[in-house]
Amino acid sequence: YLDNVEVTRVNAQPLDPAERHKLLVNDQAAAQSFTLPAGCWSDMQGNVLHGSVDIQPMSSAVIYRLPDDACDITTSTYTEPSTSSGATLTMYPNPSTPGSTLHLSTAARGQFTLTDMKGTVVMTAMLAAAQGQIKLPASIAPGMYLARFHDEGTTAMQKLIVQ
């Protein structure tokens, strides 16, 4: 006898984890190159991979599939053409953890924006001149983010990994 039970019909689709995660194993005495499957792939350090991956002798690597638009994001510092002094952005620690303090290389005054891989704004903050640090929200989910710093016509971007 059951009391206070509600039954709801759901549609479930089976997912094969082998389609989104790959273990590359080199059991040879020499380095081996593995061609990546079609799509956008990353290693566990958050580095986006292209073409093939070299695995050292007697070692392995785990790679995982990213959303296809993730391969289009640049992971280096980008500065738009500008007549101002320009902004560069270097953050540490990267990878970071929820609730930690990010230290920024810029001493400029401007706006800091953090977006997830879908383009959703996760946080924004106005930086005062020489502030140089931002506290990440404790509720931020682990994943890859795009950090953007904008000051007077110059924009700098860098990826941020939250573990």
Secondary structure, DSSP 8 states (H G I E B T S, - for coil): ---S------------HHHHEEEEEE-SSS-EEEE--SSEEEETTS-EE-SEEEE-TTEEEEEEEE-GGGGGS--S------SS------EESSSB-TT-EEEES--S-EEEEEEETTS-EEEEEEE-TT--EEE--TT--SEEEEEEEEETTEEEEEEEEE-
